[in-house]
């Protein structure tokens, strides 16, 4: 009987490995091996043309002396501050509004999610027309109220807030759906008991909904931080890091160094530094959540 149980366990283990092997193979080919390659490349002077030479930590020393890279870190931190808090707050607010049982609520839920289905490049091009300072719809609408619209993407003060608005419009829908699933899993008897005790809408929101959505909030903050530090598409299409490096972000700078300047080794070192920065921020969120989700 023991040998038979051993055989069944071994067979189940084999089936398990067979089932996860496609995902494991994709992970190794597209994540693990490229990551190891980037770390190795960051220790060389690889530039696609000259002979590869080991340079140790020289690329990392150059990273911390690079004023443009430091500016990109400041820009991305500014972007995170402008982007993540409104993303979480608006997602939570709209999810609560869409959680009501009213007529045609499914239509509204679909409308909020539609921007997340559109192509990032196509949406960015449309927004570049909307924010055009001369004939853009946004400035024309502001002009109807006697307000002179700014040079949205062409002014160093307004360029990053403009990208934040565009990114919020694109990503709100997915976060709303996640919050909505969380809200619908909260037992209704908690709200009924609170109503019997005379609780109003705000009290139920702060005492029931928000605490029971905390894990989802921490998860969305983590995802939002990671996505913010990986900002690339919008800056590439709309501003190319300008004006005056006002929207220069680390990923776009890494792309420029690797594929325009052909300094692949140096760009790899920047990638490694960015990876550790993202790791630090996610660990801060994990500490805040006290390990309840992770």
Backbone torsions as a table, in degrees:
resi	resn	phi	psi	omega
1	UNK	NA	-36.4	179.8
2	UNK	-66.0	-41.3	178.9
3	UNK	-65.3	-36.6	178.9
4	UNK	-65.8	-42.6	176.7
5	UNK	-63.7	-37.5	176.0
6	UNK	-60.6	-43.2	-178.3
7	UNK	-66.1	-42.9	179.5
8	UNK	-63.5	-42.0	178.7
9	UNK	-63.8	-43.1	178.7
10	UNK	-64.0	-39.5	179.4
11	UNK	-66.3	-42.0	177.9
12	UNK	-63.7	-38.8	176.5
13	UNK	-63.1	-41.0	178.6
14	UNK	-62.9	-44.2	178.3
15	UNK	-62.2	-39.7	178.1
16	UNK	-60.8	-46.5	178.4
17	UNK	-63.8	-36.8	178.7
18	UNK	-65.7	-38.4	-178.9
19	UNK	-69.4	-38.1	-176.9
20	UNK	-89.6	-7.1	-176.2
21	UNK	-60.4	-39.6	177.0
22	UNK	-61.0	-45.9	179.2
23	UNK	-65.7	-39.2	179.3
24	UNK	-65.3	-39.6	178.4
25	UNK	-64.8	-43.9	178.2
26	UNK	-63.3	-40.0	178.1
27	UNK	-61.3	-43.2	-179.2
28	UNK	-68.0	-42.7	-175.0
29	UNK	-73.5	-38.3	-170.8
30	UNK	-108.0	-9.4	-179.9
31	UNK	-126.2	-59.3	-173.3
32	UNK	-66.0	-53.0	-178.1
33	UNK	-64.1	-46.1	176.0
34	UNK	-60.1	-36.0	179.1
35	UNK	-64.3	-46.0	178.2
36	UNK	-62.8	-38.7	179.4
37	UNK	-64.1	-40.2	179.2
38	UNK	-64.0	-43.7	180.0
39	UNK	-62.0	-43.2	179.3
40	UNK	-65.8	-43.1	-179.2
41	UNK	-64.1	-32.2	-179.3
42	UNK	-64.9	-15.3	179.5
43	UNK	-97.7	10.4	-178.3
44	UNK	-126.1	176.1	176.9
45	UNK	-102.6	25.6	-173.7
46	UNK	-54.4	126.3	179.2
47	UNK	-137.5	18.1	176.5
48	UNK	77.6	-11.4	-176.1
49	UNK	-123.1	-56.5	-176.7
50	UNK	-78.2	168.3	-179.9
51	UNK	-65.2	140.7	-178.9
52	UNK	-73.6	130.0	-178.9
53	UNK	-132.6	135.5	178.9
54	UNK	-72.5	126.3	-177.9
55	UNK	-120.2	2.3	177.6
56	UNK	67.9	-129.6	-175.5
57	UNK	-96.4	14.6	-178.8
58	UNK	-62.2	-38.8	178.8
59	UNK	-62.7	-38.4	-180.0
60	UNK	-70.0	-36.6	175.5
61	UNK	-63.5	-37.8	178.4
62	UNK	-68.1	-35.5	178.9
63	UNK	-57.6	-46.3	-175.8
64	UNK	-75.8	-12.9	174.2
65	UNK	-94.4	-10.5	-174.4
66	UNK	-75.6	113.2	-179.2
67	UNK	-67.0	-35.4	-179.9
68	UNK	-67.4	-39.7	178.3
69	UNK	-65.9	-40.5	176.9
70	UNK	-63.5	-39.4	177.2
71	UNK	-63.5	-38.3	178.9
72	UNK	-65.6	-35.4	177.0
73	UNK	-67.3	-40.8	176.5
74	UNK	-62.6	-42.5	-180.0
75	UNK	-63.0	-42.6	-176.4
76	UNK	-72.2	-32.5	174.7
77	UNK	-66.5	-39.9	175.5
78	UNK	-62.0	-41.7	177.8
79	UNK	-63.1	-43.6	179.6
80	UNK	-59.7	-44.0	-179.6
81	UNK	-63.7	-39.0	-179.5
82	UNK	-77.9	-26.1	-169.6
83	UNK	-98.4	-50.7	-170.1
84	UNK	-67.7	-50.4	-179.8
85	UNK	-58.7	-47.4	176.1
86	UNK	-63.0	-34.2	179.1
87	UNK	-60.6	-46.5	-178.8
88	UNK	-69.6	-45.8	-177.2
89	UNK	-64.0	-46.9	-178.8
90	UNK	-68.1	-38.3	178.6
91	UNK	-62.2	-44.0	-180.0
92	UNK	-64.8	-42.8	-179.3
93	UNK	-64.6	-50.0	-178.2
94	UNK	-66.7	-34.6	178.0
95	UNK	-63.3	-39.4	177.2
96	UNK	-66.7	-37.1	177.6
97	UNK	-68.2	-39.3	-178.9
98	UNK	-80.0	-5.0	178.4
99	UNK	-85.4	-4.8	178.9
100	UNK	-76.2	146.2	179.9
101	UNK	-92.2	86.2	178.7
102	UNK	-124.8	170.0	-177.6
103	UNK	-67.3	137.9	177.8
104	UNK	63.2	26.0	-179.3
105	UNK	-64.9	-30.8	179.6
106	UNK	-65.5	-31.3	177.7
107	UNK	-65.7	-43.5	179.4
108	UNK	-65.2	-40.6	177.9
109	UNK	-61.3	-40.1	178.2
110	UNK	-65.7	-41.8	-179.2
111	UNK	-62.8	-39.7	179.9
112	UNK	-68.6	-28.7	-176.6
113	UNK	-87.5	-19.0	-175.3
114	UNK	-55.6	-41.9	179.2
115	UNK	-57.6	-29.8	179.2
116	UNK	-71.2	-15.4	-179.8
117	UNK	-91.3	-14.0	-176.7
118	UNK	-81.2	155.2	177.7
119	UNK	-66.0	136.6	-179.5
120	UNK	-62.5	-42.8	-178.7
121	UNK	-65.8	-46.5	-179.9
122	UNK	-62.7	-43.5	179.1
123	UNK	-63.7	-39.5	179.9
124	UNK	-64.5	-39.2	178.6
125	UNK	-65.3	-42.3	177.8
126	UNK	-61.6	-42.8	179.1
127	UNK	-66.4	-31.9	176.9
128	UNK	-63.8	-33.3	175.0
129	UNK	-72.6	-42.6	-179.0
130	UNK	-62.2	-35.8	-176.6
131	UNK	-95.0	8.3	177.6
132	UNK	-59.9	128.2	-174.5
133	UNK	-67.5	-21.3	-175.9
134	UNK	-94.1	-50.8	-176.3
135	UNK	-125.4	13.4	-179.6
136	UNK	-68.9	147.4	-177.3
137	UNK	-64.6	-35.5	-177.2
138	UNK	-62.5	-48.9	-179.9
139	UNK	-69.0	-30.8	177.0
140	UNK	-66.8	-40.1	177.7
141	UNK	-66.0	-42.1	177.7
142	UNK	-62.9	-35.1	178.9
143	UNK	-64.2	-28.9	177.4
144	UNK	-63.5	-25.9	179.0
145	UNK	-100.5	12.8	178.2
146	UNK	76.8	18.7	-179.6
147	UNK	-105.0	127.8	177.4
148	UNK	-85.3	115.8	-178.1
149	UNK	-68.7	146.5	-179.7
150	UNK	-77.7	173.8	173.4
151	UNK	-82.7	79.1	-166.0
152	UNK	-45.8	-65.0	-175.0
153	UNK	-91.6	-6.1	-177.6
154	UNK	-104.9	2.3	-179.5
155	UNK	-116.7	134.2	-175.2
156	UNK	-63.2	-25.8	179.7
157	UNK	-77.8	-36.6	-173.1
158	UNK	-99.0	-11.5	-173.9
159	UNK	-62.9	-49.9	-179.0
160	UNK	-67.4	-45.2	174.4
161	UNK	-57.0	-34.3	177.9
162	UNK	-63.9	-43.3	178.1
163	UNK	-64.9	-36.5	177.7
164	UNK	-61.6	-44.5	179.3
165	UNK	-60.4	-44.3	-179.6
166	UNK	-64.1	-44.0	-179.0
167	UNK	-67.4	-37.6	175.9
168	UNK	-61.8	-44.1	179.2
169	UNK	-59.9	-36.3	-176.9
170	UNK	-78.5	-31.4	-169.6
171	UNK	-106.4	-9.3	-178.2
172	UNK	-59.5	-40.9	-173.3
173	UNK	-58.1	-45.8	-179.6
174	UNK	-63.9	-42.5	178.0
175	UNK	-65.6	-37.0	178.3
176	UNK	-61.4	-42.4	179.3
177	UNK	-63.1	-40.5	179.2
178	UNK	-65.1	-45.4	176.9
179	UNK	-62.2	-39.5	-178.2
180	UNK	-62.9	-41.0	176.5
181	UNK	-62.7	-38.1	177.9
182	UNK	-66.3	-44.4	-178.4
183	UNK	-63.3	-37.6	-178.5
184	UNK	-74.6	-12.3	177.0
185	UNK	-91.5	-6.4	178.6
186	UNK	-76.6	128.0	-179.0
187	UNK	-58.9	132.6	-178.0
188	UNK	-70.7	-22.4	-178.6
189	UNK	-65.8	-22.2	175.7
190	UNK	-66.0	-42.9	178.7
191	UNK	-68.9	-37.8	-180.0
192	UNK	-64.5	-40.9	177.8
193	UNK	-65.1	-38.9	178.7
194	UNK	-66.0	-37.2	178.7
195	UNK	-66.3	-37.2	177.3
196	UNK	-62.5	-35.5	178.7
197	UNK	-79.9	0.5	176.0
198	UNK	89.7	18.1	-179.0
199	UNK	-72.6	139.6	176.2
200	UNK	-91.0	-177.1	-175.8
201	UNK	-62.5	-43.4	-177.2
202	UNK	-66.3	-40.4	-179.8
203	UNK	-63.8	-42.8	179.1
204	UNK	-64.5	-36.5	179.1
205	UNK	-64.2	-45.0	-174.4
206	UNK	-81.2	-29.6	-174.2
207	UNK	-98.2	-22.1	-177.5
208	UNK	-118.3	-58.5	-172.1
209	UNK	-65.9	-51.4	-176.7
210	UNK	-62.9	-48.0	179.3
211	UNK	-62.0	-40.0	-178.5
212	UNK	-76.4	-10.1	176.2
213	UNK	-103.1	8.8	-173.5
214	UNK	-62.9	-41.8	179.9
215	UNK	-62.5	-42.7	177.3
216	UNK	-63.3	-39.3	178.8
217	UNK	-61.6	-46.5	179.2
218	UNK	-63.8	-38.6	176.9
219	UNK	-62.2	-46.0	-178.8
220	UNK	-69.1	-32.7	175.0
221	UNK	-63.9	-43.1	178.8
222	UNK	-62.0	-48.6	179.3
223	UNK	-62.5	-39.6	178.9
224	UNK	-64.4	-40.9	177.9
225	UNK	-63.5	-46.5	-179.4
226	UNK	-62.2	-44.9	178.7
227	UNK	-64.4	-36.5	179.8
228	UNK	-65.4	-44.7	179.9
229	UNK	-68.4	-18.1	178.0
230	UNK	-98.0	14.4	179.9
231	UNK	-55.2	127.0	179.7
232	UNK	-149.0	-53.9	-169.7
233	UNK	-54.9	-48.9	-175.6
234	UNK	-65.3	-41.8	179.1
235	UNK	-68.2	-35.3	179.7
236	UNK	-66.1	-43.3	-176.5
237	UNK	-78.4	-39.8	-168.7
238	UNK	-93.1	-41.7	-169.1
239	UNK	-129.5	-19.5	-174.9
240	UNK	54.1	35.4	178.0
241	UNK	88.1	-10.1	-178.7
242	UNK	-91.8	-174.4	-7.3
243	UNK	-79.0	141.4	178.5
244	UNK	54.7	42.3	178.6
245	UNK	62.9	19.3	-178.3
246	UNK	-68.4	-26.2	178.4
247	UNK	-117.9	19.6	176.0
248	UNK	-70.5	117.6	-178.6
249	UNK	-117.4	159.6	-173.3
250	UNK	-56.2	-44.0	-176.3
251	UNK	-66.0	-40.2	177.6
252	UNK	-66.8	-36.6	177.1
253	UNK	-65.8	-41.0	176.9
254	UNK	-61.9	-44.0	178.0
255	UNK	-60.2	-44.3	-179.8
256	UNK	-63.2	-45.3	-179.4
257	UNK	-65.3	-35.2	-175.8
258	UNK	-79.7	-44.2	-169.7
259	UNK	-109.8	-11.6	174.0
260	UNK	-105.1	-51.3	178.1
261	UNK	-83.6	-12.8	179.5
262	UNK	58.8	31.3	175.5
263	UNK	-99.4	72.5	-171.5
264	UNK	-66.6	-40.1	179.5
265	UNK	-62.0	-44.9	179.4
266	UNK	-67.2	-40.5	177.8
267	UNK	-63.8	-35.7	177.3
268	UNK	-65.0	-39.5	176.6
269	UNK	-62.7	-40.6	175.9
270	UNK	-62.4	-37.6	178.4
271	UNK	-63.6	-41.2	179.6
272	UNK	-64.3	-42.5	178.2
273	UNK	-62.5	-43.1	179.0
274	UNK	-63.5	-39.2	178.0
275	UNK	-58.7	-45.5	-179.2
276	UNK	-69.2	-32.4	175.7
277	UNK	-65.0	-43.7	176.9
278	UNK	-62.2	-40.6	179.4
279	UNK	-61.0	-41.4	-179.9
280	UNK	-63.5	-46.6	-178.4
281	UNK	-64.5	-40.5	178.5
282	UNK	-66.5	-34.5	177.2
283	UNK	-67.9	-33.6	175.8
284	UNK	-62.1	-44.4	177.7
285	UNK	-64.3	-37.7	179.1
286	UNK	-63.7	-41.2	177.0
287	UNK	-63.6	-39.1	179.7
288	UNK	-62.4	-37.8	-179.3
289	UNK	-79.7	-7.0	178.3
290	UNK	58.2	30.4	174.6
291	UNK	74.6	10.2	-175.5
292	UNK	-75.7	-24.8	179.7
293	UNK	-100.0	-39.2	-173.1
294	UNK	-86.1	NA	NA
